[in-house]
Amino acid sequence: MNFEYSDRSKALQEKLTAFMQEHIYPLERAYDDFVHANEWQVFPELERLKQLAKDAGLWNLFLPEEYGEFSEGLTNLEYAPLAAIMGKVYWASQVFNCSAPDTGNMEVLAKYGTPEQQDKWLKPLMNGEIRSGFMMTEPEVASSDATNIATSIVRDGDEYVINGRKWWTTGAMNPNTKVFIVMGKTDPNAARHVQQSMIIVPADAEGLKILRPLRVFGTHESPEGHAEIELDNVRVPASNLLVGEGAGFKIAQGRLGPGRIHHCMRLIGAAERALEMMCKRVTQRSTFGKDLSQYSSIRQEIAKSRCEIEQARLLTLAAADKIDRFGIKEAKDLIAMIKIVVPQMACTVVDRAIQIHGGLGVCQDTPLAMFWIYGRSIRIADGPDEVHMYQLGRNTIKSFN
Ligand SMILES: Cc1cc2nc3c(=O)[nH]c(=O)nc-3n(C[C@H](O)[C@H](O)[C@H](O)COP(=O)(O)OP(=O)(O)OC[C@H]3O[C@@H](n4cnc5c(N)ncnc54)[C@H](O)[C@@H]3O)c2cc1C
């Protein structure tokens, strides 16, 4: 394992850091204030920022080199530190067209899409012209076990007819979201892991109805939002099916590997920022005749945070490196480990930073509250902690028997 970053990665880290300093940090608060005051509207400066990022060559960096013409040529290990830099501002990754759920959807379309599907949906996504959503989770079934998914996808002549109810579809409220990838069952009688398929559904398809946005810890996370959605006899051309009937699980597995590296590295960036904020704050506030930085309990919180961030970073880089060298399947235990460790670490570190900031830490004047919401949500989204522990525990026991 070699974590000496390539020259290309180092140069991009420098460039991205400079871009963040010049263009993103100055607008950090304005973005947050705008989206809280103007629900479901996109921050007016966003398109300008995206164009600047494109012009600077900081665009679509997430797709690994094996994606050929679609990739900017980075490995997962080279991209990982860039995701951490973007993660320091909770909304920044979209400026570089590197935000979930589009990244996962673009990866699916680049890997499994037909030339027609790529032309219609991948190109505008990669150009940043549209956004997208991924519909798997359903309110009626325990969706952390994806074999429970009940939405039906039934062939009818040249079309598929889709019926079901989804929720937690991130991005569904964004006015620029034009397409969804939907997971459902094409054959409930097939073997357990080949009952499911994935299909492309345009956001304006007849019968697709957004029922309501869901709040996450009291915020709508506008403009992306997370919606509950009804699919009532939605008809799409049969050519919208991805790969073929029964391929849903296989596609879902492939989709989540690099996506977990991205989430984890963004959370590491958020935790680093929280640590930096803690370190500054404790030299600016005094209680009982001493700077906060003089208290042993405060120093311990800071020291523990530093250790935990570094541990989490090394584990995540190890996972990225293993994906690069041996593929997602071989890296599955490390991917499970980071999904268990990193969001929990980010919540802990951010929580310490909140505590050290007092009342300031829970209000909108720092990014800490949004960081915590992100970390806490990721302990559930993309598979709850327990599911990863369940699988990692099983694999670990097996490895000794
Ligand atoms: C902010 C946010 C964004 C999301 N975005 C999307 C999205 O874009 N698209 C999408 O399809 N979904 C999305 N989700 C949904 C998310 O992926 C699901 O909530 C998650 O997979 C869990 O499914 P569930 O809610 O049905 O919980 P359930 O399956 O009902 O599980 C509930 C709890 O049971 C426990 N549990 C489950 N299995 C085990 C086990 N083996 N051992 C011990 N305990 C266990 C866990 O504590 C788990 O949290 C999002 C969720 C959130 C919070």
The ligand as an ORCA input file, in Angstrom:
! r2SCAN-3c Opt
* xyz 0 1
  C     -30.935     11.427      4.343
  C     -31.263     10.139      3.665
  C     -31.129     10.030      2.274
  C     -31.474      8.849      1.624
  N     -31.403      8.793      0.255
  C     -31.872      7.703     -0.399
  C     -31.963      7.673     -1.831
  O     -31.581      8.627     -2.521
  N     -32.518      6.595     -2.419
  C     -32.966      5.525     -1.699
  O     -33.440      4.558     -2.294
  N     -32.901      5.522     -0.338
  C     -32.364      6.575      0.323
  N     -32.326      6.597      1.698
  C     -32.879      5.488      2.433
  C     -31.892      4.592      3.130
  O     -31.027      3.954      2.212
  C     -32.695      3.606      3.974
  O     -33.356      4.371      4.985
  C     -31.830      2.536      4.590
  O     -31.372      1.629      3.614
  C     -32.590      1.739      5.671
  O     -33.803      1.253      5.208
  P     -35.126      1.526      6.084
  O     -35.254      2.958      6.340
  O     -36.242      0.813      5.420
  O     -34.818      0.859      7.497
  P     -35.128     -0.641      7.931
  O     -34.704     -1.588      6.866
  O     -36.513     -0.705      8.456
  O     -34.095     -0.813      9.143
  C     -34.292     -0.114     10.374
  C     -33.163     -0.431     11.314
  O     -33.117     -1.820     11.589
  C     -31.806     -2.163     12.007
  N     -31.320     -3.311     11.242
  C     -31.543     -3.613      9.936
  N     -30.885     -4.747      9.604
  C     -30.218     -5.154     10.710
  C     -29.342     -6.228     11.005
  N     -28.976     -7.118     10.048
  N     -28.867     -6.348     12.264
  C     -29.214     -5.454     13.231
  N     -30.012     -4.400     12.996
  C     -30.504     -4.256     11.768
  C     -30.931     -0.938     11.745
  O     -30.729     -0.209     12.941
  C     -31.777     -0.130     10.787
  O     -31.472      1.260     10.823
  C     -31.935      7.747      2.381
  C     -32.043      7.852      3.770
  C     -31.716      9.023      4.409
  C     -31.875      9.107      5.904
*
